[in-house]
Amino acid sequence: MLEHLPAHRTRIRVSSTYVLAGLLVAGIVWQAQLASAIDARLRLQTALTMFVGVFVQAIPFLVLGVVVSGAIAAFVSPALLRKVLPRNETAAIGVGGLAGVALPGCECGVVPVARRLIDQGAPSSVALAFLLSAPAINPVVLIATAVAFPGEPGMVAARFAGSLATALVMGLLWSRFGSPAWMLPRGGPDHCVTGRTRIEVFAEAARHDLLQAGAFLVLGAATAAALHVLVPPRWFEQLATQMLLAIVVLAVLAVVLALCSEADAFVAASMSTLPLLPRLVFLVVGPAVDVKLFAMQAGAFGRRFALWFAPSTFAVAIVCATVAGYVFLGGAR
């Protein structure tokens, strides 16, 4: 009898792909209304420009990052990592920090790479040292800094030293005080199914990381755009004579502006009314912790991790940048 048959309920799983498709359709349908609303509000125009700028700057390096992440999932085994990394965790943190020189990308692309390293068996302290160093000490960033500050080689040396010190200190702090329970469970084995080719593993891992990291990049870029319009330009004129306040304000500004590490040196150079030391803090703090990076870390590692890691990194980056500035810039200037 029909009345005795079990009822089956179909559950529709909403994924980030469906959400993205829905947003695209909504944008096309209400294109005219959205355009007129934006044109009518100057601040909304500025926020949209900032959002597009952050997103466009970051997306090529995000793609590079997920490609590297997929390659690690497909070709780097836990056994290989154990052979490459020193058994001593402190030495391994040093290797992870210095390895950041080899990857020319911004912080958006490094997050999935760091997640993948942990999934493949690397110590989390080593992956976090790499996470912080790669966006700030790679050759592209250092060359951009040299171009943005001609005649100031001390800025390049200070940025390298301050950023590397931040990465190493945070790696050591995590190894000493961090807890694996603060991170999301490892997800690497899902991509390493027996019988699958390496190309299939690579494609699946890269697709997974791109969808996850891309969603949080959009969230972070939107937050940065909203906050960008709230920073009055006249602040810079008042900060020029107050060194300590300038350091704190530019550190906070680096967090909320969320600039790509390949472009932030030119923004810092444009703040010509401010001393070099606060601008150095801006360059060290930005690639280590900002609103979009916080959102991406929360998605990759978990909210509990991000709530501990971001404030700690912020404080350590300010201290390391200030010390590096006094050493390589000859004091507070």
Residue pairs with C-beta under 8 A, 6 or more apart in sequence:
15 211
16 211
16 212
16 214
16 215
17 211
19 215
20 215
27 34
37 44
38 44
38 45
38 48
39 45
43 229
46 228
46 229
47 225
47 226
47 228
47 229
48 225
50 224
50 225
50 228
50 229
51 221
51 222
51 224
51 225
54 220
54 221
54 224
54 225
54 258
54 259
54 260
54 292
55 217
55 218
55 221
57 106
57 259
57 260
57 262
57 263
58 106
58 108
58 109
58 217
58 221
58 260
58 292
59 108
59 214
59 217
61 105
61 106
61 108
61 109
61 260
61 262
62 108
62 109
62 112
62 210
62 213
62 214
62 217
63 109
63 210
64 104
64 105
64 109
65 105
65 108
65 109
65 110
65 111
65 112
65 113
65 209
65 213
66 109
66 112
66 206
66 209
66 210
66 213
67 206
68 103
68 105
68 109
68 113
69 112
69 113
69 115
69 116
69 205
69 206
69 209
70 116
70 201
70 202
70 203
70 205
70 206
70 209
71 202
72 113
72 116
72 117
72 120
73 116
73 119
73 120
73 188
73 191
73 192
73 201
73 202
73 205
74 198
74 199
74 201
74 202
74 205
75 198
75 202
76 120
77 120
78 120
78 121
81 117
81 120
81 121
81 122
82 121
85 92
85 95
85 96
85 122
85 123
85 126
86 92
86 95
89 123
89 125
89 126
89 175
90 172
90 175
92 123
92 125
92 126
93 123
93 125
93 126
93 129
93 168
93 171
93 172
93 175
94 129
94 168
95 126
96 122
96 125
96 126
96 127
96 128
96 129
96 130
96 133
96 167
96 171
97 129
97 130
97 132
97 133
97 164
97 167
97 168
97 171
98 133
98 164
99 130
99 133
99 134
100 129
100 130
100 132
100 133
100 134
100 135
100 136
100 137
100 138
100 164
100 167
101 133
101 137
101 138
101 139
102 138
103 109
103 110
103 113
103 134
103 138
104 138
104 139
104 140
104 141
105 134
105 135
105 138
106 135
106 260
106 261
106 262
106 287
107 131
107 134
107 135
107 260
107 261
107 287
107 288
107 290
107 293
107 296
108 213
108 217
108 260
108 292
108 293
108 296
110 130
110 131
110 134
110 135
111 131
111 213
111 293
111 296
111 297
111 300
112 209
112 210
112 212
112 213
112 300
113 130
113 131
113 134
114 127
114 128
114 130
114 131
114 300
115 127
115 187
115 209
115 300
115 301
116 188
116 205
116 209
117 126
117 127
117 130
118 124
118 127
118 183
118 186
118 188
119 186
119 187
119 188
119 189
120 188
123 175
124 174
124 178
124 180
124 183
125 171
125 172
125 174
125 175
125 178
126 171
128 167
128 170
128 171
128 174
128 309
129 167
129 168
129 170
129 171
130 167
131 167
132 163
132 166
132 167
132 170
132 171
132 287
132 288
132 313
133 163
133 164
133 167
133 168
135 141
135 261
135 287
135 288
136 159
136 160
136 163
136 164
136 166
136 167
136 261
136 283
136 284
136 287
136 288
137 159
137 160
137 163
137 164
137 167
140 262
141 159
141 261
141 262
141 265
141 287
142 156
142 159
142 160
144 262
144 263
144 265
144 266
145 155
145 156
145 159
145 265
145 283
146 153
146 155
146 156
147 265
148 265
148 266
148 268
148 269
149 155
149 156
149 265
149 269
152 276
154 276
154 328
154 329
154 330
155 276
155 279
155 280
155 283
155 328
155 329
157 324
157 328
158 280
158 321
158 324
158 325
158 327
158 328
158 329
159 280
159 283
159 284
159 324
161 320
161 324
161 327
161 328
162 280
162 284
162 317
162 320
162 321
162 323
162 324
162 325
163 284
163 287
163 288
163 317
163 320
165 320
165 323
165 324
166 284
166 288
166 313
166 316
166 317
166 320
166 321
167 288
169 316
169 320
170 309
170 312
170 313
170 316
173 312
173 316
174 309
178 308
182 302
182 304
182 305
182 308
183 301
183 302
183 305
184 300
184 301
184 302
184 305
191 201
191 204
191 205
191 208
192 201
193 201
196 204
212 299
212 300
213 296
213 299
213 300
215 299
216 292
216 295
216 296
216 298
216 299
216 300
217 292
217 295
217 296
219 292
219 295
220 258
220 290
220 291
220 292
220 293
220 294
220 295
220 296
221 258
221 292
223 258
223 291
223 292
223 295
224 256
224 257
224 258
224 290
224 291
224 292
227 256
227 257
227 291
228 256
228 257
231 253
231 256
231 257
235 249
236 271
236 273
236 274
237 273
239 245
239 246
239 249
239 250
239 274
239 278
240 246
240 273
240 274
240 275
243 275
243 277
243 278
243 332
246 274
246 275
246 277
246 278
247 277
247 278
247 281
247 318
247 322
248 318
249 278
250 271
250 274
250 278
250 279
250 281
250 282
250 285
251 281
251 282
251 285
251 314
251 317
251 318
253 282
254 264
254 281
254 282
254 283
254 285
254 286
254 290
255 285
255 286
255 289
255 290
255 291
255 314
256 290
256 291
257 267
257 286
257 290
258 286
258 290
258 291
258 292
258 293
259 267
259 286
259 290
261 286
261 287
264 282
264 283
264 286
264 287
265 283
268 279
268 280
268 282
268 283
269 279
271 279
271 282
275 332
275 333
276 325
276 329
276 333
277 322
277 325
277 326
277 329
277 332
277 333
280 321
280 324
280 325
280 329
281 317
281 318
281 321
281 322
281 325
283 321
284 317
284 318
284 320
284 321
284 324
285 314
285 317
285 318
285 321
288 313
288 314
288 317
289 310
289 313
289 314
289 317
293 310
294 306
294 310
297 305
297 306
297 309
297 310
298 305
298 306
301 309
325 331
325 332
326 332
